[in-house]
Amino acid sequence: MTATLEHTALVELISWIDINTSNLTLPADERSLIAVGCFDTTLEHQAAIAILHASELPGSMLALLRVLSESLIRGLWLLHCATDNELQKFKKGKIGKSFNQLVLDFEEKIGTPGGVLSGFKESAWVAMNGFTHTGFIQVSRRHASGRVEANYPEHELAQALDAAGALGMVAAGQIIAMSNRKELLPLFSERMTLYGAQRT
């Protein structure tokens, strides 16, 4: 898909997520509140990526993808893997584990070692770091025909929008699952399948 089509699909997905995750009753224990805070941050970053693309600010859009990924993975790890002691450390600003270790811990916990999130990390982490920390991959895309301006390949923009959609859907799915609104799970699964099918 082109970046324009990916953007349209992402905006539609954001609207669907907003409609289906609004006004849910969620658990109020400390672990759940912290995890939901992470997932809600993920969804805000997802919406920001769509806005930045529409505003023709691709450098900032791409820089935000790593931040979105981290908020999702932290939420998954804090909800499903962190010990009570690790939860308290997080509250003091310490997590003590790399992004990679958080992914490995989570996939091990749910029985999918080497799963989709590991694959995403392996394929995108170096590029995401480069965009977020103004590495060469970001700087090299600021030049076009002797001018300093945004010059990002179409496929990079499309991939970033696609990733933002998929990662946001994971966050939305976690929120829905935490709400115990079981009737929403088939709708979520159907929407996830539809989003993936648009790319095949």
N, C-alpha and C positions, 0 to 999 in steps of 0.2 A: 504494500500500500504506500501511497505517497504521504508526505508529511501532512498535507492538507486533509486527506482522508483520515489519517490517524488522529489528527486534531478533532475532526468532527466526531469520530467514534469515541474519543476520550471525553469530550464535552457531554455527549449523550450518556456515557457511563457515569460521569460525575453526578449528573442529574438523577440517574437511577439510584445510585448509592445514597444520595441525600434523601430521596423520597423513602427509601426502604430502611434507613438507619435512624431517621428522626423519631423522637418521642418513644424510644425503646426504654424499658425499665431494665437497668443494669445492676449487677451486684455492687455493694458498697464497701466490701472489705478492702483493706489496704492494697493487696496485690492486684486486685481487679481494677481499682481506681488508677493505679500507676500504669498498668498495661493499657487501659482504655485511653489514658492521656497520650501514650505513645501512638496508638492506632489513630486517634483523632488528629494528631500532628501529621501522621502519614497522609491522611486524607486532605488536610490543608495544603501540604506540599504538592499533592497531586493536582489540586485546583490551581495552585500558583504556577505550576509548570504549564498548564493549559493557558493561563492568562499571559504568561511571559511569551509563549509561542505566538499567541494572537497579537501581542504587542511588538513582535519582531525583535525580541531580545533573546536570541538563541544561546549566547554565552552564559547568561544567568540561568536560563532554563536548564541547560546541561549541567551546570554547577550544582543545581538543586537536586539532581537525581540521586547523588550519593547520600545527601542528607535525608531524603525520603526513604532510601533503602535502610539507613541506620535506624531511623525511628521505627520502622516496621520490625526489623530483626530484634531490636532491643525489646519491643513490646512482646514479641513471640517468646523470647528467652525469659523475660521477667515473669510472664504469665505461666509458662509451662515448665521451666527448668530451674530458675533461681531458687536457692535455699532461702530460708527466712533471714539468715545472716547476710547473704548476698543482696537481698532486698534492702536491708538496712544500710549496707554499704552504698548501694545505688542512691539512696536518699541523701547520702553525704557527698554525692558527686563522684563516687568511685564505682567502676564496674569491674576492673581488673582482668578483663578478657578482651582479646582481639575480636574484630568483626568476624573473622574466619572461625574462631572458636565458638562464638555465639551460634553461628550457622550450624556447625558440626554438632554442638550440644542439642540444639532444637531438632535437627533431623534424626539424631540418635534417639531422642525421647519419643518421637512419633513413629519411629521404625522405618524411616526412609533415608538411611545414610547414603550420601552421594546423590541426593535428590535434586529437584529443580532449583532450589535456592543455592546449593553448592555450584551447580552448573552456571547460574547467573553470576555468582561471585567470581568464578574462574574466568568467564568470558568478558565481564564488564568492569571488574574492580580497578584495574590499572587505568583504564580510560576515565572512569568516574573520578579517581583521584586527580588525574591530570586536569580535568575540567574544574573540579572544586578548588584545587590548590594552585590554580594558574600555572600549571606545568606546561611543557612544550606543546602537548596536544591541544591545549586551549589557545596558547599564544600563536601557534602556527595557523590557526583558523581566523586570524584577525587581519589577513592580508588578501587583497584581490587586485590584480592588474595594476600594481604599483601604488595602490591606495591602502590605507589602514581602515578596514571595515569588516564587519562580519562576513565570513565566507565559509559556511558549514555545508558539508555534503548532505544532500537530501536524505540519503539513507540513514545518516547519523541522527538527524532530527526525527525521522520516522521511528527509528528504533527506540529513542528516548521516550517518545510519546507512548509507544506501545508498552514499554517497561513500566512507565508511570501508571498506565491503566491496569496492567496485571498485578502490580504490587499493591495498588490501592484496593483492588478487589480482594486480595488476601486480608488486608486490614478490615475491610467491610465484613468479610465472612467471619472473622474473629469476633467482631462486635455483635453480629447477629447471633452467633453461637452462644456468646455470653449472656444474651438476653433471654435465652430459653424460649424464644418464639420459634418453635420447631416448624411451624407452617411456612416460615420464610426461607428455610433451608433449601427446599426444592426450587423455589424461585431464584435463589442465589446461584444454585448449581446450574440452572438453565441459562441464567444471564452470563455466567462464567463461560459456559460452553459456547454460547453465541458470540461472545467477545473473541474467543480463541478461533472460532470458525471463520470469522471475518478475515483472518490472516492466512488461511490455507487456500 
